[in-house]
């Protein structure tokens, strides 16, 4: 019988942990049979898409990436399940050949949060400005962000009583916190969105949820940013 637990992978990110060997073998067999791509990570390295060649109860054989550096024994393997949710497991490199990597059988699988879109918890430096009925709301703090929308803290903003569920927001400008020189001053621009809910956090802050109506180039830029942070989140803790 499959054993499952829930917990926090790291701040703000939820996972489902599976540690039944039988369940793990079924998942690995499914990855191989359906020819699903996997991604290998260790500290300072991330492969392109590769394949699981053979899963056994004692070890795994993985198609060796062409750029495999061979400098670490600990490997994190990423894949998407049948619902397109990111999952991963940790394993140890036993030996390698010219074509394959032989690793240990994983003892746990981790499945990321069950949401339509992966949610990124944003730093307090990330701010958003937007309009509602031609009234500007400036420098609001973003709690979290996904391809589908964001939650925004309304603390300190003027005219928040004018914001209504079902209302439209426009000219959304998201200022990202720098994570290295490449992202300093980076912004995401989204033309339209809608207010879908209001809620209070555990510490009493009033917040609202916004759904994005992103299309074309702005949708692609948002997707690229979220996917990059998604993989970075999965990379955390890799030795």
LINUR-V893103 format. One record per residue. N is the residue number from 1. D_LAST is the distance of its C-alpha to the last C-alpha in whole Angstrom. Layout:
n: (N | N)
d_last: (D_LAST | D_LAST)
This chain:
n: (1 | 2 | 3 | 4 | 5 | 6 | 7 | 8 | 9 | 10 | 11 | 12 | 13 | 14 | 15 | 16 | 17 | 18 | 19 | 20 | 21 | 22 | 23 | 24 | 25 | 26 | 27 | 28 | 29 | 30 | 31 | 32 | 33 | 34 | 35 | 36 | 37 | 38 | 39 | 40 | 41 | 42 | 43 | 44 | 45 | 46 | 47 | 48 | 49 | 50 | 51 | 52 | 53 | 54 | 55 | 56 | 57 | 58 | 59 | 60 | 61 | 62 | 63 | 64 | 65 | 66 | 67 | 68 | 69 | 70 | 71 | 72 | 73 | 74 | 75 | 76 | 77 | 78 | 79 | 80 | 81 | 82 | 83 | 84 | 85 | 86 | 87 | 88 | 89 | 90 | 91 | 92 | 93 | 94 | 95 | 96 | 97 | 98 | 99 | 100 | 101 | 102 | 103 | 104 | 105 | 106 | 107 | 108 | 109 | 110 | 111 | 112 | 113 | 114 | 115 | 116 | 117 | 118 | 119 | 120 | 121 | 122 | 123 | 124 | 125 | 126 | 127 | 128 | 129 | 130 | 131 | 132 | 133 | 134 | 135 | 136 | 137 | 138 | 139 | 140 | 141 | 142 | 143 | 144 | 145 | 146 | 147 | 148 | 149 | 150 | 151 | 152 | 153 | 154 | 155 | 156 | 157 | 158 | 159 | 160 | 161 | 162 | 163 | 164 | 165 | 166 | 167 | 168 | 169 | 170 | 171 | 172 | 173 | 174 | 175 | 176 | 177 | 178 | 179 | 180 | 181 | 182 | 183 | 184 | 185 | 186 | 187 | 188 | 189 | 190 | 191 | 192 | 193 | 194 | 195 | 196 | 197 | 198 | 199 | 200 | 201 | 202 | 203 | 204 | 205 | 206 | 207 | 208 | 209 | 210 | 211 | 212 | 213 | 214 | 215 | 216 | 217 | 218 | 219 | 220 | 221 | 222 | 223 | 224 | 225 | 226 | 227 | 228 | 229 | 230 | 231 | 232 | 233 | 234 | 235 | 236 | 237 | 238 | 239)
d_last: (31 | 28 | 26 | 25 | 23 | 23 | 21 | 19 | 15 | 15 | 18 | 21 | 19 | 20 | 19 | 21 | 19 | 21 | 21 | 24 | 24 | 27 | 26 | 22 | 24 | 27 | 24 | 23 | 26 | 27 | 24 | 26 | 29 | 29 | 27 | 25 | 22 | 18 | 16 | 12 | 9 | 6 | 5 | 9 | 10 | 12 | 15 | 19 | 20 | 20 | 22 | 21 | 24 | 24 | 23 | 24 | 24 | 22 | 20 | 20 | 21 | 19 | 21 | 19 | 19 | 21 | 18 | 16 | 14 | 13 | 11 | 8 | 9 | 6 | 8 | 9 | 13 | 15 | 19 | 22 | 24 | 28 | 28 | 26 | 23 | 19 | 18 | 14 | 13 | 10 | 11 | 11 | 13 | 16 | 18 | 19 | 22 | 24 | 24 | 21 | 18 | 18 | 15 | 16 | 18 | 16 | 17 | 17 | 17 | 17 | 19 | 20 | 23 | 26 | 28 | 29 | 27 | 24 | 24 | 22 | 23 | 24 | 24 | 27 | 28 | 28 | 32 | 34 | 38 | 40 | 44 | 46 | 50 | 50 | 48 | 45 | 42 | 40 | 37 | 36 | 32 | 30 | 28 | 27 | 27 | 27 | 29 | 32 | 32 | 31 | 32 | 34 | 35 | 38 | 39 | 41 | 42 | 46 | 48 | 45 | 48 | 49 | 46 | 47 | 45 | 45 | 46 | 45 | 43 | 43 | 41 | 38 | 36 | 32 | 31 | 27 | 25 | 24 | 20 | 21 | 24 | 24 | 25 | 27 | 30 | 29 | 31 | 32 | 35 | 37 | 40 | 41 | 40 | 41 | 41 | 40 | 40 | 40 | 38 | 37 | 34 | 34 | 34 | 37 | 37 | 39 | 37 | 37 | 36 | 36 | 36 | 36 | 38 | 36 | 38 | 38 | 36 | 35 | 33 | 31 | 30 | 29 | 27 | 25 | 24 | 23 | 21 | 19 | 18 | 18 | 15 | 14 | 14 | 12 | 9 | 9 | 6 | 4 | 0)
